[in-house]
C-alpha cells in the first residue's frame, strides 16, 4: 500500500525520465524537459527498515521526543512504493539496535527481506556490548550484508570505540563501508560520542575503510567537509541536512552549504532520505538540491555514482 506521499511524486522509469521534484533550477540536466536537473535513476543511501512493530515503536519514540508526525508507513511495501515512484533504483537499508542481544536476529531479518527485494541493499549492525562483536558482523557479511551501520548517540559508542574494533576490522577485511550517525544534529549537541574529533579517529585509524557521516555531519558541516576534502575514504550523505524542511526539523539552513562544495566534492557526497522516518513528503529531501543550478555530472554523482563508489564492488 502506498504511503501518503507516493501519489505526490512524479513516476520515473529508472534510466529514462528524471524527476524534478519541486525544484525550479535551470541546471544542465537532460530528460523530459529542457534544463530539468536529473534525479532518476537514483540510489537512496539512507533508508530504515525494521520489523513493523519495532518500526512503529521507533516512530512513536521520535514523535514523543520531537513532536514530529510521520506521513510514511514504516513497512517495506510502502517504502519501496515511495522510492520507486520517485525514480529510486536501489536503496540502502540501515539497521541499528538499541540494546545488546538483538543484532543477529535483526541482521537475519533484513537479509531475508533483501532476498525477496531487488532494489534493497542490506547493511548490518552490532551493539558495542554484544558478545562476539566480530563474529556477528562476519556472519552478516557472509549472509549478504553490504556494509555496517552505527548510530553513535543511540548506541553510546564513538566511531572508533574499542568495543567495536572487531567490527571495524571485519569491515576492512571484507571491504565493506560503514555509515555512522556521527554528527551532533538534530538533538545530540552534548553527546560525547559524536562530532568531528571522534569521527576523525576512525578515519585515521582505518584509512582503508570507507566511512560515511550521515546528515552532512551537521551541525559541524565545515569540519566534516574538510575531512572529506582531505581523505578519500570519507563520505557524507545529504539526509535531512539538504531537505527543504531542514530549517524546521533541525534548525539548519542548507544554503550554508554552497554550490561550490557540492560540485567540488560530488564524488564524496551522496543522496539519502531517512525515509520512512521523515516528518514531511519524500520529495522535500531532493527539492532543495534540484532547485540549484548544478552541472549534470554533479547531480549524477550525488544521486547515483557516489553511492556506487561508497558501496564498492559487488553491491
TABEL-V203368 format. One record per pair of residues at least 4 apart in sequence whose C-alpha atoms are under 7 Angstrom apart, sorted by sequence separation. I is the first residue (numbers start at 1). J is the second residue. If there is no record, write none. Layout:
BEGIN
I|J / I|J
END
This chain:
BEGIN
2|6 / 5|9 / 13|17 / 30|34 / 50|54 / 51|55 / 52|56 / 53|57 / 54|58 / 55|59 / 56|60 / 57|61 / 58|62 / 59|63 / 60|64 / 61|65 / 62|66 / 63|67 / 74|78 / 75|79 / 76|80 / 77|81 / 78|82 / 79|83 / 80|84 / 81|85 / 82|86 / 83|87 / 84|88 / 102|106 / 103|107 / 104|108 / 105|109 / 106|110 / 107|111 / 108|112 / 109|113 / 110|114 / 111|115 / 112|116 / 113|117 / 126|130 / 132|136 / 133|137 / 134|138 / 135|139 / 136|140 / 137|141 / 138|142 / 139|143 / 140|144 / 141|145 / 151|155 / 152|156 / 153|157 / 157|161 / 161|165 / 164|168 / 165|169 / 166|170 / 167|171 / 168|172 / 169|173 / 170|174 / 171|175 / 172|176 / 184|188 / 185|189 / 194|198 / 195|199 / 196|200 / 197|201 / 199|203 / 200|204 / 201|205 / 202|206 / 203|207 / 213|217 / 217|221 / 220|224 / 221|225 / 222|226 / 223|227 / 224|228 / 225|229 / 226|230 / 227|231 / 228|232 / 238|242 / 242|246 / 245|249 / 246|250 / 247|251 / 257|261 / 258|262 / 259|263 / 260|264 / 261|265 / 262|266 / 265|269 / 274|278 / 280|284 / 283|287 / 286|290 / 287|291 / 288|292 / 294|298 / 295|299 / 296|300 / 297|301 / 298|302 / 299|303 / 300|304 / 301|305 / 302|306 / 304|308 / 305|309 / 306|310 / 307|311 / 308|312 / 311|315 / 12|17 / 30|35 / 31|36 / 50|55 / 63|68 / 73|78 / 74|79 / 83|88 / 84|89 / 97|102 / 140|145 / 141|146 / 152|157 / 160|165 / 171|176 / 184|189 / 193|198 / 216|221 / 241|246 / 246|251 / 247|252 / 294|299 / 300|305 / 301|306 / 12|18 / 29|35 / 30|36 / 62|68 / 63|69 / 97|103 / 114|120 / 152|158 / 171|177 / 228|234 / 240|246 / 246|252 / 247|253 / 12|19 / 28|35 / 29|36 / 30|37 / 114|121 / 126|133 / 152|159 / 217|224 / 227|234 / 228|235 / 246|253 / 27|35 / 28|36 / 29|37 / 30|38 / 114|122 / 246|254 / 10|19 / 26|35 / 27|36 / 28|37 / 29|38 / 26|36 / 27|37 / 126|136 / 184|194 / 111|122 / 126|137 / 183|194 / 184|195 / 241|252 / 110|122 / 182|194 / 183|195 / 242|254 / 273|285 / 18|31 / 182|195 / 241|254 / 17|31 / 17|32 / 20|36 / 124|140 / 20|37 / 107|124 / 182|199 / 20|38 / 56|74 / 107|125 / 19|38 / 20|39 / 55|74 / 18|38 / 19|39 / 216|236 / 18|39 / 19|40 / 124|145 / 216|237 / 18|40 / 52|74 / 103|125 / 123|145 / 211|233 / 212|234 / 213|235 / 214|236 / 215|237 / 216|238 / 17|40 / 52|75 / 103|126 / 122|145 / 123|146 / 124|147 / 125|148 / 210|233 / 211|234 / 212|235 / 213|236 / 214|237 / 215|238 / 218|241 / 103|127 / 122|146 / 123|147 / 124|148 / 125|149 / 209|233 / 210|234 / 211|235 / 212|236 / 213|237 / 215|239 / 15|40 / 121|146 / 123|148 / 124|149 / 125|150 / 195|220 / 208|233 / 212|237 / 214|239 / 215|240 / 216|241 / 14|40 / 15|41 / 123|149 / 207|233 / 215|241 / 14|41 / 49|76 / 93|120 / 100|127 / 196|223 / 12|40 / 91|119 / 92|120 / 93|121 / 94|122 / 95|123 / 99|127 / 127|155 / 152|180 / 196|224 / 90|119 / 91|120 / 92|121 / 93|122 / 94|123 / 95|124 / 96|125 / 97|126 / 100|129 / 101|130 / 128|157 / 147|176 / 148|177 / 149|178 / 150|179 / 151|180 / 152|181 / 89|119 / 90|120 / 91|121 / 92|122 / 93|123 / 95|125 / 97|127 / 100|130 / 137|167 / 146|176 / 147|177 / 148|178 / 149|179 / 150|180 / 151|181 / 152|182 / 183|213 / 92|123 / 133|164 / 147|178 / 148|179 / 149|180 / 150|181 / 182|213 / 271|302 / 104|136 / 111|143 / 134|166 / 138|170 / 177|209 / 178|210 / 179|211 / 180|212 / 181|213 / 182|214 / 236|268 / 237|269 / 238|270 / 239|271 / 266|298 / 270|302 / 271|303 / 107|140 / 111|144 / 133|166 / 134|167 / 137|170 / 177|210 / 178|211 / 179|212 / 180|213 / 181|214 / 185|218 / 235|268 / 236|269 / 237|270 / 238|271 / 239|272 / 240|273 / 269|302 / 270|303 / 111|145 / 133|167 / 175|209 / 177|211 / 178|212 / 179|213 / 180|214 / 183|217 / 184|218 / 185|219 / 234|268 / 235|269 / 236|270 / 237|271 / 238|272 / 239|273 / 267|301 / 128|163 / 158|193 / 179|214 / 182|217 / 183|218 / 184|219 / 237|272 / 239|274 / 263|298 / 266|301 / 128|164 / 134|170 / 157|193 / 158|194 / 172|208 / 183|219 / 229|265 / 266|302 / 270|306 / 156|193 / 172|209 / 269|306 / 270|307 / 153|191 / 171|209 / 268|306 / 159|198 / 245|284 / 267|306 / 153|193 / 158|198 / 159|199 / 228|268 / 244|284 / 152|193 / 153|194 / 160|201 / 243|284 / 244|285 / 152|194 / 160|202 / 243|285 / 159|202 / 242|285 / 243|286 / 244|287 / 44|88 / 47|91 / 49|93 / 244|288 / 42|87 / 43|88 / 47|92 / 48|93 / 49|94 / 50|95 / 240|285 / 243|288 / 41|87 / 42|88 / 43|89 / 44|90 / 45|91 / 46|92 / 47|93 / 48|94 / 49|95 / 242|288 / 40|87 / 41|88 / 42|89 / 43|90 / 44|91 / 45|92 / 46|93 / 47|94 / 48|95 / 242|289 / 40|88 / 41|89 / 43|91 / 44|92 / 46|94 / 96|149 / 95|149 / 96|150 / 94|149 / 96|151 / 98|154 / 98|155 / 186|250 / 185|250 / 4|71 / 19|86 / 3|71 / 4|72 / 19|87 / 3|72 / 3|73 / 12|85 / 14|87 / 11|85 / 12|86 / 13|87 / 14|88 / 3|78 / 6|81 / 10|85 / 11|86 / 12|87 / 14|89 / 1|77 / 2|78 / 6|82 / 9|85 / 10|86 / 11|87 / 1|78 / 5|82 / 9|86 / 2|81 / 3|82 / 6|85 / 2|82 / 210|310 / 177|310 / 177|311 / 146|315 / 46|239 / 79|276 / 74|276 / 73|276 / 72|276 / 70|277 / 70|278 / 71|279 / 70|279 / 71|280 / 69|279 / 70|280 / 68|279 / 59|277 / 45|270 / 45|271 / 46|272 / 47|273 / 48|274 / 44|271 / 45|272 / 46|273 / 47|274 / 48|275 / 44|272 / 46|274 / 47|275 / 48|276 / 44|273 / 37|290 / 38|296 / 37|296 / 43|303 / 38|299 / 42|303 / 43|304 / 21|283 / 42|304 / 45|307 / 23|287 / 39|303 / 43|307 / 21|286 / 22|287 / 23|288 / 25|290 / 21|287 / 25|291 / 27|293 / 23|290 / 24|291 / 25|292 / 26|293 / 27|294 / 28|295 / 29|296 / 23|291 / 25|293 / 27|295 / 28|296 / 20|290 / 9|283 / 5|281 / 5|282
END
